[in-house]
Protein backbone atom coordinates (compact mmCIF):
# COMPACT_ATOMS: atom_id res chain seq x y z
CA UNK A 1 0.00 0.00 0.00
CA UNK A 2 2.82 2.39 0.87
CA UNK A 3 4.52 2.03 -2.57
CA UNK A 4 1.20 2.75 -4.28
CA UNK A 5 0.70 5.92 -2.25
CA UNK A 6 4.26 6.99 -3.05
CA UNK A 7 3.65 6.54 -6.78
CA UNK A 8 0.39 8.48 -6.65
CA UNK A 9 2.02 11.26 -4.62
CA UNK A 10 4.92 11.55 -7.08
CA UNK A 11 2.54 11.60 -10.04
CA UNK A 12 0.52 14.40 -8.47
CA UNK A 13 3.68 16.41 -7.84
CA UNK A 14 4.76 15.99 -11.47
CA UNK A 15 1.49 17.32 -12.95
CA UNK A 16 2.15 21.05 -12.41
CA UNK A 17 5.64 20.78 -13.88
CA UNK A 18 4.19 19.47 -17.16
CA UNK A 19 2.62 22.85 -17.79
CA UNK A 20 6.04 24.48 -17.50
CA UNK A 21 7.24 22.42 -20.45
CA UNK A 22 4.36 23.51 -22.64
CA UNK A 23 4.93 26.44 -24.96
CA UNK A 24 3.16 29.25 -23.14
CA UNK A 25 3.37 31.79 -25.97
CA UNK A 26 1.08 31.07 -28.91
CA UNK A 27 2.90 30.79 -32.20
CA UNK A 28 2.40 33.79 -34.46
CA UNK A 29 1.68 32.63 -37.92
CA UNK A 30 3.51 34.48 -40.67
CA UNK A 31 1.48 35.66 -43.65
CA UNK A 32 3.08 36.20 -47.03
CA UNK A 33 1.35 39.36 -48.25
CA UNK A 34 2.45 38.62 -51.82
CA UNK A 35 0.79 35.21 -52.06
CA UNK A 36 -1.95 35.03 -49.41
CA UNK A 37 -5.59 35.23 -50.41
CA UNK A 38 -8.05 37.52 -48.62
CA UNK A 39 -9.14 34.84 -46.13
CA UNK A 40 -5.54 34.11 -45.12
CA UNK A 41 -4.78 37.82 -44.72
CA UNK A 42 -7.87 38.40 -42.57
CA UNK A 43 -7.08 35.41 -40.38
CA UNK A 44 -3.36 36.03 -40.02
CA UNK A 45 -3.07 39.79 -39.63
CA UNK A 46 -4.25 41.58 -36.50
CA UNK A 47 -6.70 44.38 -37.27
CA UNK A 48 -7.35 43.19 -40.83
CA UNK A 49 -10.87 42.07 -41.61
CA UNK A 50 -12.48 40.98 -44.83
CA UNK A 51 -12.69 44.43 -46.42
CA UNK A 52 -9.05 45.37 -45.75
CA UNK A 53 -7.87 41.92 -46.82
CA UNK A 54 -9.76 42.28 -50.09
CA UNK A 55 -8.22 45.74 -50.58
CA UNK A 56 -4.73 44.27 -50.06
CA UNK A 57 -5.34 41.61 -52.71
CA UNK A 58 -6.78 44.18 -55.16
CA UNK A 59 -3.81 46.51 -54.63
CA UNK A 60 -1.40 43.63 -55.21
CA UNK A 61 -3.20 42.60 -58.41
CA UNK A 62 -3.01 46.17 -59.76
CA UNK A 63 0.52 47.05 -58.63
CA UNK A 64 2.39 43.76 -58.44
CA UNK A 65 4.18 42.23 -55.48
CA UNK A 66 4.85 44.28 -52.39
CA UNK A 67 8.47 45.41 -52.08
CA UNK A 68 8.15 46.18 -48.36
CA UNK A 69 5.61 45.90 -45.56
CA UNK A 70 5.41 49.69 -45.44
CA UNK A 71 3.89 49.67 -48.93
CA UNK A 72 0.69 48.44 -47.27
CA UNK A 73 0.17 52.00 -46.00
CA UNK A 74 -0.62 53.02 -49.59
CA UNK A 75 -3.93 51.17 -49.18
CA UNK A 76 -6.85 53.18 -47.83
CA UNK A 77 -7.61 52.16 -44.25
CA UNK A 78 -4.18 50.71 -43.52
CA UNK A 79 -1.87 52.90 -41.50
CA UNK A 80 1.60 52.76 -40.02
CA UNK A 81 0.29 51.43 -36.68
CA UNK A 82 -1.39 48.44 -38.31
CA UNK A 83 1.83 47.59 -40.14
CA UNK A 84 3.87 47.97 -36.94
CA UNK A 85 1.43 45.78 -34.99
CA UNK A 86 1.85 43.04 -37.60
CA UNK A 87 5.59 43.39 -38.21
CA UNK A 88 6.29 39.87 -36.87
CA UNK A 89 3.47 38.35 -38.92
CA UNK A 90 4.18 39.97 -42.30
CA UNK A 91 6.36 38.02 -44.69
CA UNK A 92 7.34 39.08 -48.21
Secondary structure, DSSP 8 states (H G I E B T S, - for coil): -HHHHHHHHHHHHHHHHHHHHS--S-----EETTT--HHHHHHHSTT--HHHHHHHHHHHHHH-S-SSGGGGGGSTT--HHHHHHTTTTEE-
